[in-house]
Amino acid sequence: MDDHAPSKAAVAEALAAVGGVVVGEGSTAAEIPALVARFAPDVVILAVGLPDGDDVGAARATMERFPCAIVLLTSRTDPGTVERASAVGIMGFLLKPLRPGELGPTLELAVARFRELEAVRRENEDLKKALASRKLIERAKGVLMEQEGLTESEAFRRIRKASMDSRRSMVAVAEAILLAANGFSTLRRWRERSRTARSP
């Protein structure tokens, strides 16, 4: 992503030399998210100084919507630029004028780092989902223990059997139990309020 034609040509040539292919080109920050969504590239090379906005801001907007490996092509190496770029998840830097021999290793490292970070992110998401599922099942067990006088192991077996019989996940069964319990609780409170209102 660069508005400077000679710079884009140099990148394309260096990329071809290491077996890469340019799948999409643009000249403005506004084009970045749509191009990334359309082509799903392994890596985005983003030039500093795009005409319609902040390049690091464009990288942030892209990462929020379509996470990918982004390498900054820049002539600026001041601490402020580096700090802002790192904060939004930019994976590497290439200095202008481009040195073709640096392109391949920089892009490979950026892609590898991004994939590692994505693997960690997915693992964290899976752990969060597993914890949320466990909490739902624990709450459903508590409802069964309170309403039907079951032990914890009996309540768990009840949920597991319902899951197998209905071919639904234990989480789905737990959600149904909690919804039913909530409806029962609401109805019970309504009846109690009605009796109170009728009392002299």
Secondary structure, 3 states (H helix, E strand, C coil): CCCCHHHHHHHHHHHHHCCCCCCCCCCCHHHHHHHHHHHCCCEEEEECCCCCCCHHHHHHHHHHHCCCEEEEEECCCCHHHHHHHHHCCCCEEEECCCCHHHHHHHHHHHHHHHHHHHHHHHHHHHHHHHHHHHHHHHHHHHHHHHHHCCCHHHHHHHHHHHHHHHCCCHHHHHHHHHHHHHHHHHHHHHHHHHHHHHCC
